Amino acid sequence: MILRQILRLSSLFGSAVSVHVRRNIGLSAIVFNKTKELDPVQKLFLDKIREYNTKSKQAGGPVDAGPDFQKDMNESLARLQRAYGEGDLTKFPEFKFEEPKFEETP
């Protein structure tokens, strides 16, 4: 009886480990696949992402954004400014936490 339960648990554990190992090997094969040529669709996708990255760094913001985008952005910022008060809404807020002052009691 105990032997049967041990064999059942070992088979469950073995199947869980094998699934985990197969999944990790599958992911690592994709990551370390630098020597082989990429799939043409994957290569095109990566090229477009790299191209957009260089364009956005040169433009300093969104790429190919027309005047309508900037107008909508300014209106949204003004609406948020009215709703939530003053401050720069394009930056993450800075929090300052002071250490509490504890007093010793005699």
C-alpha positions in Angstrom: 0.0 0.0 0.0 2.7 2.5 1.0 4.9 1.4 -1.9 2.0 2.1 -4.3 1.6 5.6 -2.9 5.3 6.3 -3.1 5.3 5.2 -6.8 2.3 7.3 -7.5 3.9 10.4 -5.9 7.2 9.8 -7.7 5.4 9.6 -11.0 3.6 12.8 -10.3 6.8 14.5 -9.3 8.6 13.1 -12.3 6.0 14.4 -14.7 6.0 17.9 -13.1 9.7 18.1 -13.3 9.8 16.9 -16.9 7.2 19.6 -17.9 9.2 22.2 -16.1 12.5 21.1 -17.8 11.0 21.0 -21.2 9.5 24.4 -20.8 12.8 25.9 -19.7 14.8 24.2 -22.5 12.3 25.5 -25.0 12.7 29.1 -23.7 16.4 28.9 -23.5 16.6 27.5 -27.0 15.0 30.7 -28.3 17.2 33.0 -26.2 20.4 31.3 -27.1 19.6 30.9 -30.8 22.0 33.6 -32.0 23.9 31.5 -34.4 21.0 30.4 -36.5 19.1 32.8 -38.8 15.8 34.1 -37.4 12.5 33.4 -38.9 11.8 36.1 -41.6 8.8 37.3 -39.7 10.7 37.5 -36.4 13.6 39.3 -38.2 11.2 41.8 -39.7 9.6 42.4 -36.3 12.9 42.9 -34.6 14.1 45.2 -37.3 11.0 47.4 -37.0 11.4 47.6 -33.3 15.0 48.7 -33.6 14.1 51.2 -36.3 11.4 52.7 -34.1 13.8 52.8 -31.1 16.3 54.8 -33.1 13.7 57.2 -34.5 12.1 57.8 -31.1 15.5 58.6 -29.6 16.2 61.1 -32.5 12.8 62.7 -32.2 12.8 62.8 -28.4 9.2 61.3 -28.2 6.6 59.5 -30.2 7.5 58.8 -33.9 5.3 60.2 -36.7 3.0 62.0 -34.3 1.2 64.8 -36.0 -0.2 68.0 -34.7 -3.4 66.3 -33.7 -1.6 64.0 -31.3 0.2 67.0 -29.7 -3.1 68.9 -29.4 -4.9 65.9 -27.8 -1.9 65.4 -25.4 -2.0 69.1 -24.3 -5.8 68.9 -23.8 -5.5 65.8 -21.7 -2.7 67.3 -19.6 -4.8 70.5 -19.1 -7.8 68.4 -18.0 -5.7 66.4 -15.6 -4.1 69.6 -14.3 -7.6 71.0 -13.5 -8.7 67.8 -11.9 -5.7 67.0 -9.7 -4.0 70.3 -9.1 -0.6 71.7 -9.8 2.6 69.9 -10.7 4.3 68.4 -13.7 2.1 65.5 -14.8 4.7 64.1 -17.3 7.1 63.0 -14.5 6.7 60.4 -11.9 6.1 62.0 -8.5 8.9 62.1 -5.9 8.1 60.9 -2.5 10.0 62.0 0.6 9.6 60.0 3.7 11.0 61.3 7.0 12.1 59.0 9.7 9.8 59.0 12.7 11.2 60.5 15.8 10.9 58.1 18.7 11.2 59.2 22.3 12.4 56.9 25.0 10.1 56.7 28.1 11.7 56.2 31.5 
